[in-house]
Amino acid sequence: MDFYIDFVKAYPFTSAIAQFAVLGTLGEILATRLAGKKGFLTLYFILSKALVWGILAVPIKIAFIGFEGFVAALVLNGLLPESVMKGFAYALTRSISMNLQFGPFLVLIHRALDNLVTRENNWKNIDKAFYSLLWFWIPAHTLTFSLPKEFQIGMAALWSFMLGLILAYFSRKKEGVEE
């Protein structure tokens, strides 16, 4: 565990890219298999998805840093009470702020990059991706921001993996695919 913490502290962006590239791509591979789309799992698909997740890791890491300061600035300027700077209230406030402001940008960029990989112009169900900010990402990041800083990006990458599995499960169930 010390190696992981030392690596994350010494190389914050490299570690974010690596964690998202591995966990995000693994989540997409498993989600694709769960959805029954075996033809998509080419080397091109896997490497392209790893690149997409690696690219997304950079603005995610920046947002994690920036929204820490954002909440503090709102308190400093009297727009939020000082009580939101502690414990659960801080994690929740930071999560809500980040997901409602940065989240829509990330959803759009992620879909645009996915469209480049698949060579499609697919904006179908983008509304569901936006809704995931409310039902999934705000609670997930509230838990994430409750963790020590060294574990936050890794946890966010793990949440990306989990959301892929959840969505694939419900997509499969909706299409009536037998388990």
C-alpha angles and dihedrals in degrees: 000000000000090000090054094048092046091049093049092048095045097042109024097166097038090050091047091051092048095047095047093042092054102036097035092048093045089051091051092048092051092043091051091051092046089052089053096243100135097158092068095065098092125139088252091054094048096046092043092051090048089052091049092050091046091052092048091051092068099060089038090056090046091050091050089055096040098049090051086063093038093062091045090051092051090053092045090053094047096249093118130029119256089243090078090068093074136074122312094358090058093048092048095045092048092047094049092046094049098042096046095047108027097024098074091050091051093048091053095044091047091052092046091052091046088052090054091052094048093037090230137120096228117160093150114138093007086140089064089053089054091048089054087068088067105037099033116014101046092053092039094051091044087062091041093053089050088066127083111277094251091064100043101088092043090051091049090052089050090051089053088054091049095048090053090055093046093050093046091051093052092042090053092046091049091052091050096242111164117242 
